Amino acid sequence: MAPVEGDLKPHHQVYGERPYQVATLQLANSSMAEVAFSPLYVSVLVAIVADGLRLRGYERLEDGQTVVQGWLCEVVRFVVAPPNN
């Protein structure tokens, strides 16, 4: 699969009474909150590599099945916000 540039957005979601760690990848240069892939549920940090990190979790397929999925997230640029005044 070709690399996709975006912003990694880790967050928590609650299903029933259980909270889950979820990672999404919001596409860069998108005016909407468009995501590049299906969310990565129960996402965990597997490794920190030289220029990024590896995540692993579960992806829910359209037919309701769940598969193990891994992401290699590489740093392509740093965005520094100006200080708040």
Phi and psi in degrees as a GROMACS rama.xvg file:
@    title "Ramachandran Plot"
@    xaxis  label "Phi"
@    yaxis  label "Psi"
@TYPE xy
-71.0292  146.667  ALA-2
-61.1199  149.385  PRO-3
-126.591  132.362  VAL-4
-95.1402  132.623  GLU-5
-171.295  -173.066  GLY-6
-109.852  123.816  ASP-7
-74.4341  125.285  LEU-8
-122.239  91.5931  LYS-9
-80.1274  141.413  PRO-10
-160.909  174.472  HIS-11
-107.786  142.122  HIS-12
-129.643  147.782  GLN-13
-109.068  127.807  VAL-14
-120.562  118.447  TYR-15
67.1221  -120.925  GLY-16
-110.848  5.10073  GLU-17
-104.449  129.641  ARG-18
-84.8794  144.17  PRO-19
-128.186  140.444  TYR-20
-79.555  126.767  GLN-21
-128.626  140.477  VAL-22
-118.6  135.325  ALA-23
-127.311  157.224  THR-24
-118.371  106.935  LEU-25
-83.9261  127.765  GLN-26
-60.9992  139.017  LEU-27
-71.6416  153.079  ALA-28
59.128  29.2769  ASN-29
-111.19  129.834  SER-30
-75.2552  -18.2122  SER-31
-107.6  171.154  MET-32
-83.268  53.9773  ALA-33
-77.8215  130.82  GLU-34
-100.948  148.689  VAL-35
-80.7487  -34.8555  ALA-36
-134.759  170.522  PHE-37
-63.5682  149.481  SER-38
-58.3416  151.671  PRO-39
-102.783  106.414  LEU-40
-88.4879  150.224  TYR-41
52.756  44.1806  VAL-42
-71.4438  136.68  SER-43
-133.018  149.025  VAL-44
-79.536  119.81  LEU-45
-93.8302  -41.6108  VAL-46
-157.519  151.445  ALA-47
-108.096  122.537  ILE-48
-109.46  177.548  VAL-49
-50.8662  -44.5791  ALA-50
-127.932  31.1625  ASP-51
175.424  -150.108  GLY-52
-153.332  161.793  LEU-53
-115.28  131.426  ARG-54
-115.436  150.699  LEU-55
-136.909  144.62  ARG-56
-170.799  -156.852  GLY-57
-119.809  140.146  TYR-58
-112.252  134.387  GLU-59
-90.931  124.964  ARG-60
-84.8716  164.391  LEU-61
-61.3649  -29.1481  GLU-62
-84.9123  5.71722  ASP-63
94.3437  -9.71662  GLY-64
-75.0138  162.09  GLN-65
-124.073  136.297  THR-66
-127.989  152.107  VAL-67
-75.0872  135.689  VAL-68
-133.296  145.413  GLN-69
-127.809  143.795  GLY-70
-122.251  136.245  TRP-71
-103.663  114.189  LEU-72
-106.803  114.44  CYS-73
-107.482  142.617  GLU-74
-77.1968  121.973  VAL-75
-107.02  -23.2488  VAL-76
-167.54  154.335  ARG-77
-105.849  137.068  PHE-78
-113.222  121.139  VAL-79
-110.457  119.149  VAL-80
-79.2364  146.051  ALA-81
-65.988  151.281  PRO-82
-63.6306  145.678  PRO-83
-73.9479  135.997  ASN-84
